[in-house]
């Protein structure tokens, strides 16, 4: 005769199920709706790292601008590299909430958004630009290389997605350093 399950659960199976559910609740923990401390700390770390990376990229943009102003003959050569640094600045900016959900009360306007890439008039940098164009390119390449190395070091402490972005931006900075010190049109 084949075995058939009982039509209703036994008291033992009900108690086992209740004990299992209670154990699962203890393992997963309860939440009052507030963010977990670990998640908040990671969020804060990412925000700080992104803000620092944006400041570094903005300083690099200023160096590109100052070099272009000091050596106008280099402006066309520097323009695509500067545009890439501006794109990196925008990509590294901390993503802000959607404008649809963050309206400033009474104005109907959205609050803050990701830092826009600067594309306007060049600004002066605190860093002096060497008087010779070749030396200016070398100084800019050194700034790119230094920033790329700093971003590579920062990868170890960065959250996953930011680490991937920093790696990509660091690689691009290393390429910029190479392009700034190579002779345009020359074959390797």
C-alpha positions as CSV (number, residue, x, y, z in Angstrom):
1,X,0.0,0.0,0.0
2,X,1.5,3.4,-1.0
3,X,2.1,6.0,1.7
4,X,-0.3,9.0,1.7
5,X,0.5,12.2,3.6
6,X,-1.9,13.2,6.4
7,X,-4.7,15.5,5.5
8,X,-3.8,18.0,8.2
9,X,-0.4,18.9,9.6
10,X,0.6,17.3,12.9
11,X,1.3,19.4,16.0
12,X,5.0,18.4,15.7
13,X,5.3,19.8,12.1
14,X,3.5,23.0,13.1
15,X,5.9,23.5,16.0
16,X,8.9,22.8,13.8
17,X,7.7,25.3,11.2
18,X,7.1,28.0,13.8
19,X,10.6,27.3,15.3
20,X,12.1,27.6,11.8
21,X,10.3,30.8,11.1
22,X,11.4,32.3,14.4
23,X,15.0,31.2,13.7
24,X,14.9,32.8,10.2
25,X,13.6,36.1,11.8
26,X,16.5,36.1,14.2
27,X,19.0,35.4,11.5
28,X,17.8,38.1,9.2
29,X,17.1,40.6,12.0
30,X,14.4,43.2,12.3
31,X,14.5,46.6,10.8
32,X,12.7,49.8,11.9
33,X,13.0,51.2,8.3
34,X,16.2,53.0,9.1
35,X,19.4,52.3,7.0
36,X,21.7,49.8,8.5
37,X,24.9,51.3,9.9
38,X,27.1,49.3,7.5
39,X,25.1,50.5,4.5
40,X,25.3,54.1,5.8
41,X,29.0,53.9,6.3
42,X,29.5,52.5,2.8
43,X,27.3,55.3,1.4
44,X,29.3,57.9,3.3
45,X,32.6,56.4,2.2
46,X,31.6,56.4,-1.4
47,X,30.3,60.0,-1.2
48,X,33.6,61.1,0.3
49,X,35.7,59.2,-2.3
50,X,33.6,60.6,-5.2
51,X,33.8,64.2,-3.9
52,X,37.5,63.9,-3.6
53,X,37.8,62.4,-7.1
54,X,35.7,65.2,-8.5
55,X,37.9,67.9,-6.8
56,X,41.0,66.2,-8.2
57,X,39.5,66.2,-11.7
58,X,38.4,69.8,-11.4
59,X,42.0,70.8,-10.5
60,X,43.2,68.8,-13.5
61,X,40.7,70.7,-15.7
62,X,42.1,74.0,-14.4
63,X,45.6,72.8,-15.3
64,X,44.4,72.0,-18.9
65,X,42.7,75.5,-19.0
66,X,45.7,77.3,-17.8
67,X,48.1,75.5,-20.1
68,X,45.8,76.3,-23.1
69,X,45.7,80.0,-22.1
70,X,49.4,80.2,-21.6
71,X,50.2,78.2,-24.8
72,X,47.4,78.9,-27.3
73,X,49.2,76.8,-30.0
74,X,48.6,73.7,-27.8
75,X,44.8,74.4,-27.3
76,X,43.7,72.2,-30.2
77,X,45.9,69.3,-29.1
78,X,44.7,69.6,-25.5
79,X,41.0,70.0,-26.3
80,X,40.1,66.3,-26.7
81,X,42.0,65.3,-23.6
82,X,40.4,68.1,-21.6
83,X,37.0,67.0,-22.8
84,X,37.7,63.5,-21.5
85,X,38.7,64.9,-18.1
86,X,35.5,66.9,-18.0
87,X,33.5,63.7,-18.8
88,X,35.4,61.9,-16.0
89,X,34.4,64.7,-13.6
90,X,30.8,64.3,-14.5
91,X,30.9,60.5,-14.2
92,X,32.6,60.7,-10.8
93,X,30.1,63.1,-9.4
94,X,27.9,61.6,-6.7
95,X,24.5,60.7,-8.3
96,X,21.8,62.9,-6.9
97,X,18.2,61.8,-6.4
98,X,15.9,62.2,-9.4
99,X,14.6,65.8,-9.9
100,X,11.0,64.5,-9.9
101,X,11.4,63.5,-6.2
102,X,13.5,66.3,-4.9
103,X,11.7,69.6,-5.5
104,X,12.6,72.7,-3.5
105,X,9.4,73.6,-1.6
106,X,7.7,76.7,-2.9
107,X,9.8,77.1,-6.1
108,X,8.9,74.0,-8.1
109,X,12.5,73.7,-9.1
110,X,14.7,70.7,-8.7
111,X,17.5,70.8,-6.2
112,X,21.1,70.0,-7.2
113,X,22.2,67.5,-9.8
114,X,25.4,65.7,-10.6
115,X,28.2,68.2,-11.1
116,X,28.1,69.3,-14.7
117,X,31.2,69.1,-16.8
118,X,32.7,72.5,-17.2
119,X,32.8,73.6,-20.8
120,X,33.0,77.4,-20.5
121,X,35.8,79.9,-20.5
122,X,39.1,78.6,-19.2
123,X,40.0,79.5,-15.7
124,X,43.4,80.2,-14.1
125,X,45.0,77.5,-12.1
126,X,47.2,78.0,-9.0
127,X,49.8,75.8,-10.7
128,X,52.3,77.8,-12.7
129,X,52.7,76.7,-16.4
130,X,56.2,76.4,-17.7
131,X,57.1,78.9,-20.3
132,X,58.2,76.3,-22.9
133,X,55.3,74.4,-24.6
134,X,57.2,71.1,-24.4
135,X,57.8,71.6,-20.6
136,X,54.1,72.5,-20.2
137,X,53.1,69.3,-21.8
138,X,55.4,67.3,-19.6
139,X,54.0,69.1,-16.5
140,X,50.5,68.3,-17.6
141,X,51.5,64.6,-18.3
142,X,53.0,64.4,-14.8
143,X,49.8,65.7,-13.3
144,X,47.8,63.1,-15.2
145,X,50.2,60.3,-14.2
146,X,50.2,61.4,-10.5
147,X,46.4,61.5,-10.5
148,X,46.1,58.1,-12.3
149,X,48.5,56.5,-9.7
150,X,46.5,58.0,-6.8
151,X,43.3,56.6,-8.2
152,X,44.8,53.2,-8.7
153,X,45.8,53.2,-5.0
154,X,42.3,54.3,-4.0
155,X,40.8,51.2,-5.7
156,X,41.6,49.0,-2.7
157,X,39.2,50.9,-0.4
158,X,36.5,51.8,-3.0
159,X,33.1,50.1,-3.2
160,X,32.6,47.9,-6.2
161,X,31.1,50.2,-8.8
162,X,33.2,53.1,-7.8
163,X,36.3,50.9,-7.9
164,X,35.5,50.0,-11.5
165,X,35.0,53.6,-12.5
166,X,38.2,54.7,-10.8
167,X,40.1,52.0,-12.6
168,X,38.7,53.1,-15.9
169,X,39.5,56.8,-15.2
170,X,43.0,55.9,-14.0
171,X,43.7,53.9,-17.2
172,X,42.5,56.8,-19.2
173,X,44.7,59.2,-17.3
174,X,47.7,57.0,-18.0
175,X,46.9,57.1,-21.7
176,X,46.6,60.9,-21.5
177,X,50.1,61.1,-19.9
178,X,51.4,59.0,-22.8
179,X,49.7,61.1,-25.4
180,X,50.9,64.4,-23.9
181,X,54.5,63.3,-24.0
182,X,54.5,61.6,-27.4
183,X,55.2,63.3,-30.7
184,X,51.9,63.9,-32.6
185,X,51.9,62.0,-35.9
186,X,55.0,60.0,-35.1
187,X,55.0,56.3,-35.6
188,X,56.3,54.2,-32.7
